[in-house]
Amino acid sequence: MSMNLACRSCGTDGMSVFYEVKGVPVHSVLLMPELETALNYPKGDIVLAFCRTCGFISNAAFDPGVHEYSSRYEETQGFSPTFNAFARRQAESLIERYDLHGKEIIEIGCGKGEFLTMLCELGGNKGVGFDPAYISERDHSTVKDNIIFIQDFYSEKYEEYKGDFVCCKMTLEHIHKTADFVSTVRRSIGNRSETIVFFQVPDVARILRECAFWDIYYEHCSYFSIGSLARLFRRCGFDVTNIWKDYGDQYVMIETRPGSGKTDTPFRDEDDVPALSKEVAYFSDHCQLKRDTWKRNLKENKQKKKRTVLWGGGSKGVAFLTTLGISDEIEYAVDINPFKQGTYMAGAGQKIVSPEFLMEYRPDTVIIMNPVYRDEIQKEFAGMGLNPEIITI
């Protein structure tokens, strides 16, 4: 179905709707300390629409006014050794490639500040981080005095902050007016042509190909592939110097410099709109079958009195449970983040527990929400003497 919807990335009218989910929580990782709060948290709809001109996908039903980004927003992945190793490797690579030593670093959407702090520690840099979810009490870095954290969204009013390296990881997918935002970043740089701009977003091509409905949730209103991300940055006045995937091909990374956006040669994987069109059609045709299969299997487990838990108390877990309408088929969600433990999953109500809780609960089946963490989780089970059936999403 086409609708008179203008693409927020390229401006073309007539995006095609291909996926809808009604009544999902508008926040997935906001801490919910009471069960009633979790179950009754405000809900919204997801109506994914595809731009056949540039490949951008967005939630046509998104309302930015319902969001509550604050210190209760618990997005950090920094308690995972697997993720920390990836982040350190990424930071070291960027520092080496762009000689980030004694430089000025800006991070937009810095979360709790872990990556910006790492860039400053490893390269002797100074930094400015923007995020309403930053919590100063959790920052114990030895270079804290070299970093300014601003608990606010980045916008035009902060253009006076200039950086040699501008970083924005896992934030653009939360922004509705994507071209407006990237254009704001471009204007803030002005004619400082040596500034490096690095963005990281989830890869929508993988989501479509795997029918990964658990990677579609309300906070993520904008979805990019390699091609659609590169086209957006070129359109907003950047020259793309590199673009690639990492972290089990879950993330797309783009490195750019300010320029005309018209002089550089497109990368090999950028011409992806025809492939994306096929993947959108595949997702539309097969996603409901995948959802039905999951619901049937979980119901059968419940009937057999098998105890099933979810490993991952974040957005993927919330989307998995609420999209499927899961209630007592899964009683608990596990998370290694101590700040999440004892709270509840938004919309679905499962209590979030520590891994140690499983020694008492003795689950029969554990569903891991991200395959990247399988080895890390299996080591946890071995240390606890547990051997449940492991299903990786």
Secondary structure, 3 states (H helix, E strand, C coil): CECCCCCCCCCCCCCEEEEEEEEEECCCCECCCCHHHHHCCCEEEEEEEECCCCCCEEECCCCHHHCCCCCCECCCCCCCHHHHHHHHHHHHHHHHHHCCCCCEEEEECCCCCHHHHHHHHHHCCEEEEECCCCCHHHCCCCCHHHEEEECCCCCHHHCCCCCCEEEEECCHHHCCCHHHHHHHHHHHHCCCCCCEEEEEEEEHHHHHHCCCHHHCCCCCCEEECHHHHHHHHHHCCEEEEEEEEECCCCEEEEEEEECCCCCCCCCHHHCCHHHHHHHHHHHHHHHHHHHHHHHHHHHHHHHCCCCEEEECCCHHHHHHHHHHCCCCCCCEEECCCCCCCCCECCCCCCEEECCCHHHHHCCCEEEECCHHHHHHHHHHHHHHCCCCEEEEC
